[in-house]
Amino acid sequence: MQLLFDLLYAGVYAILDYIALHVLTCLVPAFLLAGAMMTFISKEAIIKYMGSSAKKIFSFPLAAVSSFFLAVCSCTVIPLSAGIHRRGGGLGPAFIVLWVAPATNLLALVYTGAILGYDMALIRIVGALSTACIIGLVMIALFEKGKPTETTGKNPDPPTQQKTMPSLVSGKDVVLMLLLVATMLAPNYLGVGRPYTHKIAIFLVPMTIMVIYVKLTKSNDEIREWLGETFWFVKRIFPLLIAGVFVVGMIGKVLPEEWIRTWVGGSGLAPTFIASLVGALVYFATLTEAPFVHTLIGMGMGKGPAIALLLNGPGLSLPSIVAIARVYGVTKTITYLVLCVVLATIVGVVVAGVT
């Protein structure tokens, strides 16, 4: 009974600590930004520019960059990736979204920076982007090269639509998103080492400017749509996040430190591969990988395994592997799984070797 009480206390304490330090200055603006991206960025334009006939030098970076704004976990990203492919997107961009969106979306990056430090967030970005192009090129070379371009489920655009390429985002929406980014980053950069009340004061400055700007530039209907998209993210992610933080708190209470030091201590090839494989098989709800890795680092996990787990943890899991196989087939799924595990291991070993 005492053990059960200790576990519950550890889980509740982790939640309270998380809510007190990270929800207002990290998650609130991040959810608002995710909702703004869904509301004000043209989905048709993204699909248009990432089609099979688009140049890889353009479609690959666009797929990677647009993935930053999709706050999704390993399972939720699958229909988005499949939708891009079915509506005419190339296999390369579809798998880039599948890999990058869970690993490096803005919600995850901001939270990683707040929990693990912004050097780890930067490494996470570089690692995901550098490997995403490899994944896209390999998938095209093995499964799409030499095949005619197909667009399933959609009729060709009328000639008038083909002549006019839709714009991605308007100038005033770019300003809004930059203000939201500033609201996320300012308290976590300028408030480092300061009391939490100072971080809140820093947070309120760009947030107030953003609210005034929205009132001046957006209609009530646009605001309602934006808040509706934001609330969709909150409903979809926040409960899982709280549950994940609770479980992480309990795990930190009972997991023997010797196990961590033995299996993923240091940053050699073997512990990094084990962490990469564990990340590929175990389900992490969006954002829960950061506090989990933080707990393991405190118990002896090396930097290389930590990076490998940050890359693979949110992007893969046994449920998502099964779902990917149903969408893309077993052969493509196995290829993708092997690529993710191997590349995350390589990134972890390289990072540990140069830092």
C-alpha positions as CSV (number, residue, x, y, z in Angstrom):
1,M,0.0,0.0,0.0
2,Q,2.9,2.4,0.8
3,L,4.4,1.7,-2.6
4,L,1.1,2.5,-4.3
5,F,0.9,5.8,-2.4
6,D,4.5,6.7,-3.3
7,L,3.8,6.0,-6.9
8,L,0.7,8.1,-7.0
9,Y,2.4,10.9,-5.1
10,A,5.3,10.9,-7.6
11,G,2.9,11.0,-10.5
12,V,0.8,13.8,-9.1
13,Y,3.9,15.8,-8.1
14,A,5.3,15.5,-11.7
15,I,2.0,16.8,-13.1
16,L,1.9,19.8,-10.7
17,D,5.5,20.7,-11.4
18,Y,4.8,20.4,-15.2
19,I,1.6,22.6,-15.0
20,A,3.3,25.2,-12.8
21,L,6.4,25.7,-15.0
22,H,5.5,24.9,-18.6
23,V,1.8,25.2,-19.5
24,L,1.4,29.0,-19.6
25,T,4.7,30.1,-21.1
26,C,5.2,27.0,-23.4
27,L,2.0,25.2,-24.3
28,V,-0.5,28.0,-24.5
29,P,1.3,29.9,-27.3
30,A,2.3,26.7,-28.9
31,F,-1.3,25.5,-29.1
32,L,-2.3,28.9,-30.5
33,L,0.4,28.7,-33.1
34,A,-0.6,25.2,-34.2
35,G,-4.2,26.3,-34.5
36,A,-3.1,29.3,-36.5
37,M,-1.2,27.2,-38.9
38,M,-4.2,24.9,-39.5
39,T,-6.4,27.9,-40.0
40,F,-4.4,30.4,-42.1
41,I,-2.0,28.3,-44.1
42,S,-3.4,27.0,-47.4
43,K,-3.6,23.2,-47.4
44,E,-4.2,23.2,-51.1
45,A,-0.9,25.1,-51.7
46,I,1.1,22.7,-49.6
47,I,-0.2,19.8,-51.5
48,K,0.3,21.6,-54.8
49,Y,3.9,22.3,-54.0
50,M,4.7,18.8,-52.7
51,G,3.2,16.8,-55.6
52,S,5.0,14.0,-57.3
53,S,5.9,16.2,-60.2
54,A,7.4,19.0,-58.0
55,K,11.2,19.2,-57.8
56,K,12.7,17.4,-54.9
57,I,14.9,20.4,-54.1
58,F,11.7,22.3,-53.4
59,S,9.2,19.6,-52.2
60,F,11.5,18.0,-49.7
61,P,12.3,21.2,-47.7
62,L,8.7,22.3,-47.9
63,A,7.5,19.0,-46.5
64,A,10.0,19.2,-43.7
65,V,9.3,22.8,-42.8
66,S,5.5,22.5,-43.0
67,S,5.9,19.5,-40.6
68,F,7.1,21.8,-37.9
69,F,3.6,23.1,-37.6
70,L,1.8,19.7,-37.3
71,A,1.6,18.9,-33.6
72,V,0.9,15.2,-33.9
73,C,2.1,11.9,-32.5
74,S,3.2,8.8,-34.3
75,C,-0.4,7.6,-34.8
76,T,-2.1,10.9,-35.7
77,V,0.4,11.8,-38.4
78,I,-0.4,8.7,-40.4
79,P,-3.7,10.0,-42.0
80,L,-2.0,13.3,-42.7
81,S,0.9,11.6,-44.5
82,A,-1.5,9.3,-46.4
83,G,-3.7,12.2,-47.3
84,I,-0.8,14.1,-48.9
85,H,0.2,11.0,-50.9
86,R,-3.4,10.2,-52.0
87,R,-4.0,13.7,-53.1
88,G,-1.0,13.7,-55.4
89,G,1.9,14.3,-53.1
90,G,5.0,12.3,-53.7
91,L,6.1,9.3,-51.7
92,G,9.2,11.2,-50.5
93,P,7.4,14.2,-49.0
94,A,4.7,11.9,-47.5
95,F,7.3,9.9,-45.6
96,I,9.2,13.1,-44.6
97,V,6.0,14.4,-43.0
98,L,5.6,11.0,-41.3
99,W,9.1,11.3,-39.8
100,V,9.5,15.0,-39.1
101,A,6.1,16.1,-37.8
102,P,6.1,14.0,-34.6
103,A,9.9,14.5,-34.0
104,T,10.3,18.2,-34.5
105,N,6.9,20.0,-34.5
106,L,7.0,23.4,-32.7
107,L,5.2,22.1,-29.7
108,A,7.8,19.4,-29.2
109,L,10.7,21.7,-29.9
110,V,9.6,24.4,-27.4
111,Y,8.9,21.8,-24.7
112,T,12.3,20.1,-25.4
113,G,14.1,23.4,-25.1
114,A,12.3,24.2,-21.8
115,I,12.9,20.8,-20.3
116,L,16.3,19.7,-21.7
117,G,17.8,22.9,-23.0
118,Y,17.7,24.6,-26.4
119,D,20.9,22.9,-27.4
120,M,19.1,19.6,-27.4
121,A,16.2,21.2,-29.3
122,L,18.6,22.4,-31.9
123,I,20.2,19.0,-32.2
124,R,16.8,17.5,-32.6
125,I,16.0,19.8,-35.5
126,V,19.3,19.2,-37.3
127,G,19.1,15.5,-36.7
128,A,15.5,15.2,-38.0
129,L,16.1,17.4,-41.1
130,S,19.4,15.8,-42.1
131,T,17.9,12.3,-41.9
132,A,14.5,13.2,-43.5
133,C,16.0,13.8,-46.9
134,I,17.7,10.5,-46.8
135,I,14.5,8.8,-45.9
136,G,12.6,10.5,-48.7
137,L,15.3,9.8,-51.3
138,V,15.5,6.1,-50.3
139,M,11.8,5.6,-50.4
140,I,11.5,7.2,-53.8
141,A,14.5,5.2,-55.2
142,L,13.1,1.9,-54.0
143,F,9.4,2.3,-54.6
144,E,8.6,5.2,-56.9
145,K,11.5,5.6,-59.3
146,G,10.4,4.9,-62.9
147,K,6.7,4.8,-62.0
148,P,4.3,7.2,-63.6
149,T,2.9,10.0,-61.5
150,E,-0.5,9.2,-60.1
151,T,-3.1,11.2,-58.3
152,T,-5.6,9.0,-56.5
153,G,-8.9,10.1,-55.3
154,K,-8.9,13.5,-57.0
155,N,-9.8,14.7,-60.5
156,P,-7.2,16.9,-62.3
157,D,-7.5,20.6,-61.5
158,P,-9.3,22.7,-64.1
159,P,-7.0,24.6,-66.5
160,T,-7.8,27.9,-64.7
161,Q,-6.6,26.5,-61.4
162,Q,-3.5,25.1,-63.0
163,K,-2.4,28.5,-64.1
164,T,-2.7,30.1,-60.7
165,M,-0.5,28.7,-57.9
166,P,-2.2,29.3,-54.6
167,S,-0.1,31.3,-52.0
168,L,0.9,29.5,-48.8
169,V,0.1,32.3,-46.3
170,S,-0.7,36.0,-46.4
171,G,1.7,38.7,-45.0
172,K,-0.5,39.6,-42.1
173,D,-0.7,35.9,-41.0
174,V,3.1,35.7,-41.2
175,V,3.2,38.6,-38.7
176,L,0.7,36.8,-36.4
177,M,2.8,33.6,-36.4
178,L,6.0,35.5,-35.7
179,L,4.3,37.1,-32.7
180,L,3.3,33.7,-31.5
181,V,6.8,32.3,-31.9
182,A,8.1,35.3,-30.0
183,T,5.6,34.6,-27.3
184,M,6.9,31.1,-27.0
185,L,10.6,31.8,-27.1
186,A,11.0,35.1,-25.2
187,P,10.2,33.8,-21.7
188,N,12.3,30.7,-22.2
189,Y,15.3,32.6,-23.6
190,L,15.2,35.8,-21.6
191,G,13.8,34.2,-18.5
192,V,16.6,31.6,-18.1
193,G,17.9,31.6,-14.5
194,R,15.2,34.0,-13.3
195,P,12.2,33.4,-11.0
196,Y,9.1,32.0,-12.8
197,T,7.2,35.3,-12.1
198,H,9.8,37.1,-14.3
199,K,9.1,34.6,-17.1
200,I,5.4,35.3,-16.8
201,A,6.1,39.0,-17.0
202,I,8.2,38.5,-20.1
203,F,5.6,36.3,-21.6
204,L,2.8,38.8,-21.2
205,V,4.5,41.5,-23.3
206,P,4.5,39.7,-26.7
207,M,1.2,38.0,-25.8
208,T,-0.5,41.4,-25.2
209,I,0.9,42.7,-28.5
210,M,-0.4,39.6,-30.3
211,V,-3.9,40.0,-28.8
212,I,-4.1,43.6,-29.9
213,Y,-2.8,42.7,-33.4
214,V,-5.4,40.0,-33.7
215,K,-8.2,42.3,-32.8
216,L,-7.1,44.8,-35.4
217,T,-6.5,42.3,-38.3
218,K,-8.9,39.4,-37.8
219,S,-12.7,39.1,-38.0
220,N,-14.7,37.4,-35.3
221,D,-15.4,34.5,-37.6
222,E,-11.6,34.1,-38.3
223,I,-10.9,34.2,-34.5
224,R,-13.6,31.6,-33.8
225,E,-12.2,29.3,-36.4
226,W,-8.7,29.7,-35.1
227,L,-9.7,29.1,-31.5
228,G,-11.7,26.1,-32.6
229,E,-8.6,24.6,-34.3
230,T,-6.6,25.4,-31.2
231,F,-9.1,23.7,-28.9
232,W,-8.9,20.6,-31.2
233,F,-5.2,20.4,-30.5
234,V,-5.8,20.9,-26.7
235,K,-8.4,18.2,-26.6
236,R,-6.3,15.8,-28.7
237,I,-3.0,16.3,-27.0
238,F,-3.2,17.8,-23.5
239,P,-5.0,14.9,-21.7
240,L,-2.4,12.4,-23.2
241,L,0.3,14.8,-22.2
242,I,-0.9,14.9,-18.6
243,A,-1.2,11.2,-18.5
244,G,2.2,10.7,-19.9
245,V,3.8,13.1,-17.4
246,F,2.0,11.2,-14.6
247,V,3.4,7.9,-15.8
248,V,6.9,9.4,-16.2
249,G,6.8,10.5,-12.6
250,M,5.9,7.0,-11.4
251,I,8.6,5.4,-13.6
252,G,11.2,7.7,-12.2
253,K,10.2,6.5,-8.7
254,V,10.6,2.8,-9.3
255,L,13.0,2.3,-12.3
256,P,16.3,1.1,-10.9
257,E,19.1,3.4,-11.9
258,E,21.4,0.5,-12.5
259,W,19.3,-0.6,-15.4
260,I,19.6,2.7,-17.1
261,R,23.3,2.9,-16.6
262,T,23.8,-0.6,-17.8
263,W,21.6,-0.5,-21.0
264,V,21.7,3.2,-22.1
265,G,24.5,4.7,-20.0
266,G,27.2,6.4,-21.9
267,S,26.9,7.2,-25.6
268,G,28.4,4.2,-27.4
269,L,26.9,2.4,-30.4
270,A,25.1,-0.4,-28.4
271,P,23.3,1.9,-25.9
272,T,22.3,4.3,-28.6
273,F,20.9,1.5,-30.8
274,I,19.0,0.1,-27.8
275,A,17.5,3.5,-27.1
276,S,16.6,4.0,-30.8
277,L,14.9,0.6,-31.0
278,V,13.0,1.2,-27.7
279,G,11.9,4.6,-29.1
280,A,10.6,2.9,-32.3
281,L,8.5,0.3,-30.4
282,V,7.2,2.1,-27.4
283,Y,4.3,4.6,-27.7
284,F,4.9,8.2,-26.6
285,A,2.1,10.7,-26.7
286,T,3.2,14.0,-28.2
287,L,5.5,15.9,-25.9
288,T,5.8,13.1,-23.3
289,E,9.2,12.0,-24.7
290,A,11.0,15.1,-23.4
291,P,10.1,14.6,-19.7
292,F,10.8,10.9,-20.1
293,V,14.2,11.5,-21.5
294,H,14.8,14.1,-18.8
295,T,14.1,11.5,-16.2
296,L,16.4,9.0,-17.8
297,I,19.2,11.5,-18.2
298,G,19.0,12.1,-14.5
299,M,19.4,8.4,-13.9
300,G,22.5,8.0,-16.1
301,M,21.3,8.0,-19.8
302,G,24.0,9.2,-22.2
303,K,23.5,12.1,-24.6
304,G,23.6,9.8,-27.7
305,P,20.8,7.5,-26.5
306,A,18.9,10.5,-25.4
307,I,19.0,12.0,-28.9
308,A,18.1,8.7,-30.5
309,L,15.1,8.4,-28.2
310,L,14.0,12.0,-28.9
311,L,14.0,11.3,-32.6
312,N,12.3,7.9,-32.7
313,G,10.2,8.1,-29.6
314,P,7.4,10.4,-30.9
315,G,7.5,9.2,-34.5
316,L,7.2,5.5,-34.2
317,S,5.4,2.9,-32.0
318,L,4.0,-0.6,-32.4
319,P,0.5,0.7,-33.0
320,S,1.8,3.2,-35.6
321,I,3.9,0.6,-37.4
322,V,0.8,-1.6,-37.8
323,A,-1.2,1.4,-39.1
324,I,1.6,2.4,-41.5
325,A,1.7,-1.1,-42.9
326,R,-2.1,-1.0,-43.6
327,V,-1.6,2.3,-45.5
328,Y,1.6,1.8,-47.4
329,G,2.2,-1.9,-47.3
330,V,4.5,-4.2,-45.3
331,T,7.6,-3.7,-47.5
332,K,7.6,0.1,-47.3
333,T,6.9,0.0,-43.6
334,I,9.7,-2.4,-42.8
335,T,12.1,-0.2,-44.9
336,Y,10.9,2.9,-43.2
337,L,11.3,1.3,-39.7
338,V,14.9,0.1,-40.5
339,L,15.8,3.6,-41.8
340,C,14.5,5.3,-38.7
341,V,16.3,3.0,-36.3
342,V,19.6,3.1,-38.1
343,L,19.6,6.8,-38.8
344,A,18.5,7.8,-35.3
345,T,21.4,5.6,-34.0
346,I,23.9,7.2,-36.3
347,V,22.8,10.7,-35.3
348,G,23.0,9.8,-31.6
349,V,26.6,8.4,-32.0
350,V,27.7,11.4,-34.1
351,V,26.3,13.9,-31.7
352,A,27.9,12.2,-28.7
353,G,31.2,12.1,-30.5
354,V,31.3,15.8,-31.4
355,T,29.8,17.4,-28.2
